[in-house]
Amino acid sequence: MICFINNSFVPYRDATLHISDVGLQRGFGIFDYFISVNGAIPFFDDYLNRFYLSAEKLNLKVPFDRGDLKKKIYHLLNENKLAITGVKLLLTGGFADDLYTPTDPNFLIINIPVPNYSDTYSDGIKLLLLDYVRYLPEVKTTFYLPALSLLPELKRIGALETLYHHKGIVYETTRANFFIIKNGVLITPSEGILKGITRKHVLKVARLQMKVEERIVKLDEIFDSDEIFITGTSKHILPVVNIDGKIIANGRPGTITNKLAQDFKAYYQDQIDKK
């Protein structure tokens, strides 16, 4: 297994960064993550657009243009010969003598395993509420301290993610976007969130079959929802059946959620087949 670090492909076990990297010292960096299926990368340009936007927002310069970056990603996939794999792009604040001031960024591309969420959580997942709003939510940063500090509690109660809320408004989960269904209408938060790539395409599929609202979502209304689910790159669509110990509807994945998940699965496969 190889990876890419700065300007070289190296064995994964040999990839290192100096301890002065601002990403390590101060948690300053961005990343993005997508999936390759036999060399096909669904929504590839969407992910790259978000990566470059995140870099721009934090004044970090990606050391390669999109064309060169794509070539390096495909070379990595070809060399590692993994049928289904995650691809993670990581851009840090660079090495700093004062361990604080960002310099020339360090850039990495790595392959990582893809979790099988759909089989593991076919009966739905639990979420844990957390009063928190991410700073610059439109930027996919490496800062996950609030959620990671709650991992022992998540494990104890069997919850997969934390659901961020603040002053009565619901936003997103740690690694996914949040949706509710009420009276046949699909509703998802419109602001204070990372605009997920899967979210974008699930909304596209959903608009062909139901009314969709992108708006402020109140904390009070989620417990009166008919169905709830989250979306993410490796999660696709995962039904939510319990939030903070409160059962959602009948405590089972909803029929609309299940249909939308199947429709999105077909849509996703079509993206792969087109490559």
ROVO-22981 format. One record per residue: x, y, z of N, C-alpha, C in turn; residue in one letter. Coordinates in nm, 2 decimals, padded with zeros to 4 digits. Example, Ala and Ser with C-alpha at 12.3 -4.5 7.8 and 13.67 -1.06 7.14 Angstrom:
2
n.xx/n.yy/n.zz/ca.xx/ca.yy/ca.zz/c.xx/c.yy/c.zz/r
01.32/-00.57/00.78/01.23/-00.45/00.78/01.32/-00.33/00.78/A .
01.28/-00.22/00.71/01.37/-00.11/00.71/01.29/00.00/00.79/S .
END
This chain:
275
n.xx/n.yy/n.zz/ca.xx/ca.yy/ca.zz/c.xx/c.yy/c.zz/r
00.08/-00.12/00.00/00.00/00.00/00.00/00.09/00.12/00.00/M .
00.06/00.22/-00.09/00.13/00.34/-00.10/00.04/00.46/-00.07/I .
00.09/00.57/-00.04/00.02/00.70/-00.03/00.10/00.81/-00.09/C .
00.04/00.92/-00.10/00.11/01.04/-00.15/00.13/01.14/-00.04/F .
00.25/01.19/-00.03/00.28/01.30/00.07/00.37/01.40/00.01/I .
00.31/01.52/00.00/00.38/01.64/-00.06/00.40/01.61/-00.21/N .
00.52/01.57/-00.25/00.54/01.55/-00.39/00.59/01.41/-00.42/N .
00.56/01.31/-00.33/00.61/01.18/-00.35/00.51/01.07/-00.32/S .
00.52/00.96/-00.39/00.44/00.84/-00.36/00.54/00.75/-00.27/F .
00.49/00.72/-00.15/00.58/00.64/-00.06/00.49/00.53/00.00/V .
00.56/00.43/00.05/00.49/00.32/00.13/00.41/00.39/00.24/P .
00.29/00.34/00.26/00.20/00.40/00.37/00.27/00.40/00.50/Y .
00.34/00.29/00.54/00.41/00.28/00.67/00.52/00.38/00.68/R .
00.57/00.44/00.57/00.69/00.53/00.58/00.64/00.68/00.57/D .
00.51/00.70/00.56/00.46/00.84/00.55/00.47/00.91/00.68/A .
00.54/01.02/00.69/00.55/01.09/00.82/00.55/01.24/00.80/T .
00.51/01.31/00.90/00.52/01.46/00.90/00.60/01.50/01.03/L .
00.68/01.61/01.02/00.75/01.66/01.13/00.66/01.71/01.24/H .
00.70/01.70/01.37/00.62/01.74/01.48/00.58/01.89/01.48/I .
00.65/01.97/01.40/00.62/02.11/01.40/00.50/02.14/01.31/S .
00.44/02.04/01.25/00.33/02.07/01.16/00.21/02.14/01.24/D .
00.16/02.25/01.18/00.06/02.32/01.25/-00.07/02.24/01.26/V .
-00.09/02.15/01.17/-00.21/02.06/01.18/-00.20/01.98/01.31/G .
-00.09/01.93/01.34/-00.07/01.86/01.47/-00.07/01.95/01.59/L .
00.01/02.06/01.58/00.02/02.14/01.70/-00.10/02.23/01.73/Q .
-00.18/02.27/01.63/-00.29/02.36/01.65/-00.42/02.31/01.59/R .
-00.42/02.19/01.53/-00.55/02.14/01.47/-00.59/02.22/01.35/G .
-00.50/02.27/01.28/-00.53/02.36/01.17/-00.51/02.28/01.04/F .
-00.62/02.25/00.97/-00.61/02.18/00.85/-00.74/02.14/00.79/G .
-00.75/02.10/00.67/-00.87/02.06/00.60/-00.85/01.92/00.54/I .
-00.97/01.86/00.51/-00.96/01.73/00.44/-01.09/01.72/00.36/F .
-01.09/01.62/00.27/-01.21/01.57/00.21/-01.20/01.42/00.19/D .
-01.31/01.36/00.16/-01.32/01.21/00.16/-01.42/01.17/00.05/Y .
-01.38/01.08/-00.03/-01.48/01.02/-00.13/-01.44/00.88/-00.15/F .
-01.53/00.81/-00.23/-01.51/00.67/-00.25/-01.49/00.63/-00.40/I .
-01.39/00.54/-00.42/-01.37/00.49/-00.55/-01.42/00.35/-00.56/S .
-01.50/00.32/-00.66/-01.55/00.18/-00.69/-01.49/00.14/-00.82/V .
-01.40/00.05/-00.81/-01.33/00.00/-00.94/-01.28/00.11/-01.02/N .
-01.23/00.21/-00.96/-01.17/00.33/-01.03/-01.26/00.44/-01.06/G .
-01.39/00.41/-01.05/-01.49/00.52/-01.07/-01.52/00.59/-00.94/A .
-01.52/00.73/-00.95/-01.55/00.81/-00.83/-01.67/00.89/-00.85/I .
-01.78/00.85/-00.79/-01.91/00.92/-00.81/-01.89/01.06/-00.75/P .
-01.94/01.16/-00.82/-01.95/01.30/-00.78/-01.81/01.36/-00.76/F .
-01.71/01.31/-00.83/-01.57/01.35/-00.81/-01.55/01.50/-00.81/F .
-01.61/01.57/-00.91/-01.58/01.71/-00.92/-01.65/01.79/-00.81/D .
-01.76/01.74/-00.76/-01.82/01.80/-00.64/-01.73/01.79/-00.52/D .
-01.67/01.68/-00.50/-01.58/01.67/-00.38/-01.45/01.76/-00.40/Y .
-01.40/01.76/-00.52/-01.28/01.85/-00.54/-01.32/02.00/-00.53/L .
-01.44/02.03/-00.58/-01.48/02.17/-00.56/-01.49/02.21/-00.41/N .
-01.54/02.12/-00.33/-01.55/02.15/-00.19/-01.41/02.16/-00.12/R .
-01.32/02.07/-00.17/-01.19/02.07/-00.11/-01.11/02.20/-00.14/F .
-01.12/02.24/-00.26/-01.06/02.37/-00.30/-01.12/02.49/-00.23/Y .
-01.26/02.48/-00.21/-01.32/02.59/-00.14/-01.28/02.60/00.00/L .
-01.27/02.48/00.07/-01.23/02.48/00.21/-01.09/02.54/00.22/S .
-01.00/02.50/00.13/-00.86/02.55/00.13/-00.86/02.70/00.12/A .
-00.94/02.75/00.02/-00.95/02.90/00.00/-01.00/02.97/00.12/E .
-01.10/02.91/00.19/-01.15/02.98/00.31/-01.05/02.99/00.42/K .
-00.96/02.90/00.43/-00.86/02.90/00.54/-00.72/02.95/00.49/L .
-00.72/03.01/00.37/-00.60/03.06/00.31/-00.49/02.96/00.30/N .
-00.53/02.84/00.27/-00.43/02.73/00.24/-00.43/02.71/00.09/L .
-00.31/02.70/00.04/-00.29/02.68/-00.11/-00.27/02.53/-00.14/K .
-00.37/02.47/-00.22/-00.35/02.34/-00.27/-00.23/02.34/-00.37/V .
-00.13/02.25/-00.35/-00.01/02.26/-00.43/-00.03/02.21/-00.57/P .
-00.14/02.16/-00.61/-00.17/02.11/-00.75/-00.30/02.16/-00.80/F .
-00.30/02.18/-00.93/-00.43/02.22/-00.99/-00.52/02.09/-01.00/D .
-00.64/02.11/-01.04/-00.73/01.99/-01.04/-00.69/01.88/-01.13/R .
-00.64/01.92/-01.25/-00.60/01.82/-01.34/-00.49/01.73/-01.29/G .
-00.38/01.80/-01.23/-00.27/01.72/-01.17/-00.32/01.64/-01.05/D .
-00.41/01.70/-00.97/-00.45/01.63/-00.85/-00.53/01.50/-00.89/L .
-00.61/01.51/-00.99/-00.69/01.39/-01.04/-00.59/01.28/-01.09/K .
-00.48/01.32/-01.16/-00.39/01.23/-01.21/-00.32/01.15/-01.09/K .
-00.29/01.23/-00.99/-00.22/01.16/-00.87/-00.32/01.07/-00.80/K .
-00.44/01.11/-00.79/-00.54/01.02/-00.72/-00.56/00.89/-00.80/I .
-00.57/00.90/-00.93/-00.59/00.78/-01.02/-00.47/00.69/-01.01/Y .
-00.35/00.76/-01.01/-00.22/00.68/-01.00/-00.22/00.60/-00.87/H .
-00.26/00.66/-00.76/-00.26/00.60/-00.63/-00.36/00.48/-00.64/L .
-00.48/00.50/-00.69/-00.58/00.39/-00.70/-00.52/00.28/-00.79/L .
-00.46/00.31/-00.90/-00.41/00.21/-00.98/-00.30/00.13/-00.92/N .
-00.21/00.19/-00.84/-00.10/00.12/-00.77/-00.15/00.04/-00.66/E .
-00.25/00.09/-00.58/-00.30/00.01/-00.47/-00.40/-00.10/-00.50/N .
-00.46/-00.09/-00.62/-00.54/-00.20/-00.67/-00.65/-00.24/-00.57/K .
-00.72/-00.15/-00.52/-00.83/-00.17/-00.43/-00.96/-00.15/-00.50/L .
-01.05/-00.25/-00.49/-01.18/-00.25/-00.57/-01.27/-00.14/-00.52/A .
-01.29/-00.14/-00.39/-01.37/-00.03/-00.32/-01.28/00.03/-00.21/I .
-01.26/00.16/-00.22/-01.18/00.22/-00.12/-01.21/00.36/-00.09/T .
-01.19/00.41/00.03/-01.20/00.55/00.05/-01.07/00.62/00.01/G .
-01.09/00.75/-00.03/-00.98/00.83/-00.07/-00.99/00.96/00.02/V .
-00.88/00.98/00.09/-00.88/01.10/00.18/-00.77/01.20/00.14/K .
-00.81/01.32/00.11/-00.72/01.43/00.08/-00.70/01.51/00.21/L .
-00.58/01.54/00.25/-00.55/01.61/00.37/-00.45/01.72/00.35/L .
-00.49/01.84/00.39/-00.40/01.96/00.37/-00.38/02.03/00.51/L .
-00.26/02.03/00.56/-00.24/02.09/00.69/-00.17/02.23/00.68/T .
-00.16/02.29/00.80/-00.10/02.42/00.80/00.05/02.43/00.78/G .
00.12/02.32/00.76/00.26/02.32/00.73/00.35/02.33/00.85/G .
00.48/02.32/00.83/00.58/02.32/00.93/00.60/02.46/00.98/F .
00.61/02.48/01.11/00.62/02.62/01.17/00.72/02.62/01.28/A .
00.82/02.70/01.27/00.92/02.71/01.38/00.86/02.75/01.51/D .
00.76/02.84/01.50/00.69/02.88/01.63/00.57/02.79/01.67/D .
00.55/02.68/01.59/00.45/02.59/01.62/00.31/02.65/01.61/L .
00.30/02.76/01.54/00.17/02.83/01.54/00.13/02.89/01.41/Y .
00.22/02.96/01.34/00.19/03.03/01.22/00.19/02.94/01.10/T .
00.08/02.93/01.03/00.07/02.85/00.91/00.18/02.89/00.80/P .
00.24/02.79/00.74/00.34/02.82/00.63/00.29/02.75/00.51/T .
00.39/02.69/00.43/00.35/02.61/00.31/00.28/02.48/00.36/D .
00.16/02.46/00.31/00.09/02.34/00.36/00.16/02.21/00.32/P .
00.13/02.11/00.40/00.16/01.97/00.37/00.04/01.91/00.31/N .
00.06/01.83/00.21/-00.06/01.77/00.14/-00.04/01.61/00.13/F .
-00.14/01.54/00.16/-00.14/01.39/00.16/-00.26/01.34/00.09/L .
-00.25/01.23/00.02/-00.36/01.15/-00.03/-00.34/01.01/00.02/I .
-00.44/00.95/00.09/-00.43/00.82/00.14/-00.56/00.74/00.10/I .
-00.54/00.61/00.10/-00.66/00.52/00.08/-00.69/00.46/00.22/N .
-00.82/00.46/00.25/-00.87/00.41/00.38/-00.99/00.31/00.35/I .
-01.01/00.22/00.45/-01.13/00.13/00.43/-01.26/00.20/00.43/P .
-01.36/00.14/00.36/-01.49/00.19/00.36/-01.58/00.11/00.46/V .
-01.64/00.18/00.56/-01.72/00.10/00.65/-01.85/00.06/00.58/P .
-01.91/-00.06/00.62/-02.03/-00.11/00.57/-02.15/-00.07/00.66/N .
-02.19/00.06/00.65/-02.29/00.11/00.74/-02.43/00.05/00.71/Y .
-02.46/00.03/00.58/-02.60/-00.01/00.55/-02.64/-00.15/00.61/S .
-02.54/-00.24/00.61/-02.57/-00.37/00.67/-02.57/-00.37/00.82/D .
-02.47/-00.30/00.87/-02.45/-00.29/01.02/-02.57/-00.22/01.09/T .
-02.62/-00.12/01.02/-02.72/-00.04/01.09/-02.86/-00.04/01.01/Y .
-02.89/-00.15/00.96/-03.02/-00.16/00.88/-03.14/-00.14/00.96/S .
-03.13/-00.16/01.09/-03.24/-00.13/01.18/-03.25/00.01/01.23/D .
-03.16/00.09/01.19/-03.16/00.23/01.23/-03.05/00.26/01.33/G .
-03.02/00.39/01.35/-02.92/00.43/01.44/-02.97/00.52/01.55/I .
-02.89/00.54/01.65/-02.92/00.63/01.76/-02.82/00.75/01.75/K .
-02.87/00.87/01.79/-02.79/00.99/01.79/-02.79/01.05/01.93/L .
-02.69/01.12/01.96/-02.68/01.19/02.09/-02.67/01.34/02.07/L .
-02.76/01.42/02.14/-02.76/01.56/02.12/-02.64/01.63/02.18/L .
-02.59/01.73/02.11/-02.48/01.81/02.16/-02.50/01.96/02.13/L .
-02.50/02.04/02.23/-02.52/02.18/02.21/-02.39/02.24/02.16/D .
-02.38/02.26/02.03/-02.26/02.30/01.96/-02.29/02.34/01.82/Y .
-02.22/02.45/01.77/-02.22/02.49/01.63/-02.08/02.50/01.58/V .
-02.05/02.44/01.47/-01.91/02.44/01.42/-01.88/02.58/01.37/R .
-01.75/02.62/01.39/-01.70/02.75/01.34/-01.67/02.72/01.19/Y .
-01.71/02.81/01.10/-01.70/02.80/00.96/-01.75/02.66/00.91/L .
-01.88/02.63/00.93/-01.93/02.50/00.90/-01.92/02.46/00.76/P .
-01.91/02.56/00.67/-01.89/02.53/00.53/-01.76/02.47/00.49/E .
-01.66/02.48/00.59/-01.53/02.43/00.56/-01.51/02.29/00.63/V .
-01.46/02.20/00.56/-01.44/02.06/00.61/-01.30/02.05/00.68/K .
-01.30/02.09/00.81/-01.18/02.10/00.88/-01.15/01.97/00.95/T .
-01.03/01.96/01.01/-00.99/01.84/01.08/-01.02/01.85/01.23/T .
-01.09/01.96/01.27/-01.12/01.98/01.41/-01.24/01.90/01.45/F .
-01.23/01.80/01.53/-01.34/01.72/01.58/-01.34/01.70/01.73/Y .
-01.28/01.79/01.80/-01.27/01.77/01.95/-01.40/01.75/02.02/L .
-01.50/01.83/02.00/-01.63/01.82/02.07/-01.69/01.68/02.06/P .
-01.69/01.63/01.93/-01.75/01.49/01.91/-01.66/01.38/01.96/A .
-01.53/01.39/01.94/-01.44/01.29/01.98/-01.44/01.27/02.13/L .
-01.45/01.38/02.20/-01.45/01.38/02.35/-01.57/01.30/02.40/S .
-01.67/01.28/02.32/-01.79/01.21/02.36/-01.80/01.07/02.31/L .
-01.69/01.02/02.25/-01.69/00.88/02.20/-01.72/00.78/02.31/L .
-01.66/00.79/02.43/-01.70/00.69/02.53/-01.85/00.69/02.56/P .
-01.91/00.81/02.57/-02.06/00.81/02.59/-02.13/00.76/02.48/E .
-02.09/00.79/02.35/-02.16/00.73/02.24/-02.15/00.58/02.24/L .
-02.04/00.52/02.27/-02.02/00.38/02.28/-02.11/00.32/02.39/K .
-02.12/00.39/02.50/-02.20/00.34/02.62/-02.34/00.32/02.58/R .
-02.40/00.42/02.51/-02.54/00.42/02.48/-02.57/00.36/02.34/I .
-02.46/00.32/02.27/-02.49/00.26/02.14/-02.53/00.36/02.03/G .
-02.48/00.49/02.04/-02.51/00.59/01.94/-02.40/00.60/01.84/A .
-02.43/00.63/01.72/-02.33/00.64/01.61/-02.27/00.78/01.60/L .
-02.36/00.88/01.62/-02.31/01.02/01.59/-02.37/01.11/01.70/E .
-02.31/01.23/01.71/-02.37/01.34/01.78/-02.45/01.43/01.69/T .
-02.56/01.48/01.73/-02.64/01.58/01.65/-02.63/01.72/01.71/L .
-02.57/01.81/01.63/-02.55/01.94/01.68/-02.67/02.03/01.68/Y .
-02.69/02.10/01.79/-02.80/02.20/01.80/-02.76/02.31/01.89/H .
-02.83/02.43/01.87/-02.79/02.54/01.96/-02.91/02.64/01.95/H .
-02.95/02.68/02.07/-03.06/02.78/02.09/-03.19/02.73/02.02/K .
-03.22/02.60/02.03/-03.34/02.55/01.97/-03.33/02.52/01.82/G .
-03.22/02.53/01.76/-03.20/02.51/01.61/-03.11/02.38/01.59/I .
-03.15/02.30/01.50/-03.08/02.18/01.47/-02.99/02.20/01.35/V .
-02.87/02.15/01.35/-02.78/02.17/01.23/-02.74/02.04/01.16/Y .
-02.65/01.96/01.21/-02.60/01.85/01.14/-02.54/01.75/01.25/E .
-02.50/01.64/01.20/-02.43/01.55/01.29/-02.28/01.56/01.27/T .
-02.20/01.49/01.35/-02.05/01.50/01.34/-02.00/01.48/01.20/T .
-02.05/01.38/01.13/-02.00/01.34/01.00/-02.11/01.32/00.89/R .
-02.23/01.39/00.91/-02.34/01.36/00.82/-02.44/01.48/00.83/A .
-02.52/01.49/00.72/-02.63/01.58/00.72/-02.76/01.52/00.77/N .
-02.85/01.60/00.82/-02.96/01.56/00.89/-03.09/01.59/00.82/F .
-03.19/01.50/00.82/-03.31/01.51/00.75/-03.43/01.46/00.83/F .
-03.54/01.53/00.82/-03.66/01.48/00.88/-03.77/01.47/00.78/I .
-03.87/01.38/00.80/-03.98/01.37/00.71/-04.11/01.39/00.79/I .
-04.20/01.48/00.75/-04.32/01.51/00.82/-04.43/01.53/00.72/K .
-04.54/01.45/00.73/-04.65/01.46/00.64/-04.61/01.45/00.49/N .
-04.51/01.36/00.47/-04.47/01.34/00.33/-04.37/01.45/00.28/G .
-04.33/01.54/00.36/-04.24/01.65/00.32/-04.10/01.62/00.37/V .
-04.00/01.63/00.29/-03.86/01.61/00.33/-03.80/01.75/00.37/L .
-03.75/01.75/00.49/-03.70/01.88/00.55/-03.56/01.86/00.59/I .
-03.47/01.96/00.56/-03.33/01.95/00.60/-03.28/02.09/00.64/T .
-03.19/02.10/00.74/-03.14/02.24/00.77/-03.07/02.30/00.65/P .
-03.08/02.43/00.64/-03.03/02.51/00.53/-02.91/02.59/00.56/S .
-02.88/02.61/00.68/-02.76/02.70/00.72/-02.69/02.65/00.84/E .
-02.57/02.69/00.86/-02.49/02.65/00.97/-02.44/02.51/00.96/G .
-02.43/02.46/00.83/-02.39/02.32/00.81/-02.29/02.31/00.70/I .
-02.22/02.20/00.70/-02.14/02.16/00.58/-02.23/02.11/00.47/L .
-02.23/02.17/00.35/-02.31/02.12/00.25/-02.26/01.99/00.19/K .
-02.31/01.88/00.24/-02.26/01.75/00.20/-02.28/01.72/00.05/G .
-02.19/01.64/00.00/-02.21/01.60/-00.14/-02.32/01.50/-00.16/I .
-02.33/01.41/-00.07/-02.44/01.31/-00.07/-02.57/01.38/-00.04/T .
-02.57/01.48/00.05/-02.69/01.56/00.07/-02.74/01.62/-00.06/R .
-02.65/01.68/-00.13/-02.69/01.75/-00.26/-02.76/01.65/-00.35/K .
-02.70/01.53/-00.36/-02.76/01.43/-00.46/-02.88/01.36/-00.41/H .
-02.89/01.34/-00.28/-03.01/01.29/-00.22/-03.13/01.39/-00.24/V .
-03.10/01.51/-00.23/-03.21/01.61/-00.25/-03.25/01.61/-00.40/L .
-03.16/01.59/-00.49/-03.19/01.58/-00.63/-03.28/01.46/-00.66/K .
-03.25/01.35/-00.60/-03.34/01.23/-00.62/-03.47/01.25/-00.55/V .
-03.47/01.31/-00.43/-03.60/01.33/-00.35/-03.69/01.42/-00.42/A .
-03.64/01.53/-00.49/-03.73/01.63/-00.55/-03.81/01.57/-00.67/R .
-03.77/01.45/-00.72/-03.84/01.38/-00.82/-03.97/01.31/-00.77/L .
-03.98/01.30/-00.64/-04.09/01.22/-00.58/-04.16/01.28/-00.47/Q .
-04.11/01.39/-00.41/-04.18/01.45/-00.30/-04.14/01.60/-00.28/M .
-04.22/01.67/-00.20/-04.19/01.81/-00.17/-04.06/01.81/-00.07/K .
-03.98/01.91/-00.10/-03.85/01.93/-00.03/-03.85/02.07/00.03/V .
-03.81/02.08/00.16/-03.79/02.21/00.22/-03.65/02.22/00.28/E .
-03.57/02.32/00.23/-03.44/02.35/00.30/-03.46/02.47/00.38/E .
-03.46/02.46/00.51/-03.50/02.57/00.60/-03.44/02.55/00.74/R .
-03.46/02.64/00.83/-03.43/02.62/00.97/-03.51/02.51/01.03/I .
-03.45/02.42/01.10/-03.52/02.31/01.16/-03.51/02.33/01.31/V .
-03.63/02.33/01.38/-03.63/02.35/01.52/-03.61/02.22/01.60/K .
-03.55/02.23/01.71/-03.52/02.11/01.79/-03.65/02.04/01.83/L .
-03.75/02.13/01.87/-03.88/02.08/01.91/-03.95/01.99/01.81/D .
-03.93/02.02/01.68/-04.01/01.95/01.58/-03.95/01.81/01.54/E .
-03.82/01.79/01.58/-03.76/01.66/01.53/-03.83/01.54/01.60/I .
-03.87/01.56/01.73/-03.93/01.45/01.80/-04.08/01.42/01.76/F .
-04.13/01.51/01.68/-04.26/01.49/01.62/-04.26/01.45/01.48/D .
-04.14/01.41/01.43/-04.12/01.37/01.29/-04.18/01.23/01.27/S .
-04.21/01.21/01.14/-04.26/01.08/01.10/-04.14/00.99/01.08/D .
-04.03/01.04/01.02/-03.91/00.97/00.99/-03.79/01.06/01.00/E .
-03.67/01.01/01.03/-03.55/01.08/01.03/-03.44/01.00/00.97/I .
-03.35/01.06/00.90/-03.23/00.99/00.85/-03.12/01.09/00.83/F .
-03.00/01.03/00.82/-02.88/01.11/00.79/-02.81/01.07/00.66/I .
-02.73/01.15/00.60/-02.66/01.12/00.48/-02.51/01.15/00.49/T .
-02.43/01.07/00.42/-02.29/01.09/00.42/-02.23/01.01/00.31/G .
-02.10/01.04/00.28/-02.03/00.97/00.17/-02.03/00.82/00.18/T .
-01.99/00.77/00.30/-01.99/00.62/00.31/-02.12/00.57/00.37/S .
-02.20/00.66/00.43/-02.33/00.62/00.50/-02.44/00.61/00.40/K .
-02.43/00.69/00.29/-02.54/00.71/00.20/-02.67/00.76/00.28/H .
-02.77/00.68/00.29/-02.88/00.72/00.37/-02.90/00.62/00.49/I .
-02.89/00.67/00.61/-02.91/00.58/00.73/-03.02/00.63/00.81/L .
-03.12/00.55/00.84/-03.24/00.59/00.92/-03.20/00.61/01.06/P .
-03.27/00.71/01.13/-03.25/00.74/01.27/-03.37/00.69/01.34/V .
-03.36/00.62/01.45/-03.47/00.57/01.52/-03.48/00.61/01.67/V .
-03.37/00.68/01.71/-03.36/00.72/01.85/-03.27/00.84/01.86/N .
-03.31/00.94/01.93/-03.23/01.06/01.96/-03.23/01.09/02.11/I .
-03.12/01.09/02.17/-03.10/01.12/02.31/-03.20/01.03/02.40/D .
-03.21/00.91/02.36/-03.30/00.81/02.43/-03.44/00.82/02.40/G .
-03.48/00.91/02.31/-03.62/00.92/02.27/-03.65/00.85/02.14/K .
-03.75/00.77/02.14/-03.78/00.69/02.02/-03.85/00.78/01.91/I .
-03.80/00.77/01.79/-03.86/00.84/01.68/-03.97/00.76/01.61/I .
-04.09/00.81/01.61/-04.21/00.75/01.55/-04.23/00.61/01.62/A .
-04.23/00.50/01.53/-04.25/00.37/01.59/-04.11/00.30/01.62/N .
-04.00/00.37/01.61/-03.87/00.31/01.64/-03.82/00.22/01.53/G .
-03.87/00.23/01.41/-03.82/00.15/01.30/-03.79/00.24/01.18/R .
-03.70/00.20/01.09/-03.68/00.28/00.97/-03.81/00.30/00.89/P .
-03.83/00.42/00.84/-03.96/00.46/00.78/-03.97/00.41/00.63/G .
-04.09/00.40/00.58/-04.11/00.35/00.45/-04.06/00.45/00.34/T .
-04.07/00.58/00.37/-04.02/00.68/00.27/-03.87/00.68/00.27/I .
-03.81/00.67/00.39/-03.67/00.66/00.40/-03.61/00.54/00.33/T .
-03.67/00.43/00.35/-03.63/00.31/00.28/-03.64/00.32/00.13/N .
-03.75/00.37/00.08/-03.76/00.39/-00.07/-03.66/00.49/-00.12/K .
-03.64/00.60/-00.05/-03.54/00.70/-00.09/-03.40/00.64/-00.09/L .
-03.37/00.55/00.00/-03.24/00.49/00.01/-03.22/00.40/-00.11/A .
-03.32/00.32/-00.15/-03.31/00.24/-00.27/-03.30/00.32/-00.39/Q .
-03.38/00.43/-00.40/-03.37/00.51/-00.52/-03.23/00.58/-00.53/D .
-03.18/00.62/-00.42/-03.04/00.68/-00.42/-02.94/00.57/-00.46/F .
-02.96/00.45/-00.41/-02.86/00.34/-00.44/-02.86/00.32/-00.59/K .
-02.97/00.32/-00.66/-02.98/00.31/-00.80/-02.91/00.43/-00.87/A .
-02.94/00.55/-00.82/-02.88/00.67/-00.88/-02.73/00.67/-00.86/Y .
-02.68/00.62/-00.75/-02.54/00.61/-00.72/-02.47/00.51/-00.82/Y .
-02.54/00.40/-00.83/-02.48/00.29/-00.92/-02.48/00.34/-01.07/Q .
-02.57/00.43/-01.10/-02.57/00.48/-01.24/-02.45/00.58/-01.26/D .
-02.41/00.65/-01.15/-02.29/00.73/-01.16/-02.17/00.65/-01.18/Q .
-02.16/00.53/-01.12/-02.05/00.44/-01.14/-02.05/00.39/-01.28/I .
-02.16/00.34/-01.33/-02.17/00.28/-01.46/-02.13/00.38/-01.57/D .
-02.15/00.51/-01.55/-02.12/00.61/-01.65/-01.97/00.63/-01.67/K .
-01.90/00.59/-01.57/-01.75/00.62/-01.57/-01.68/00.54/-01.67/K .
END
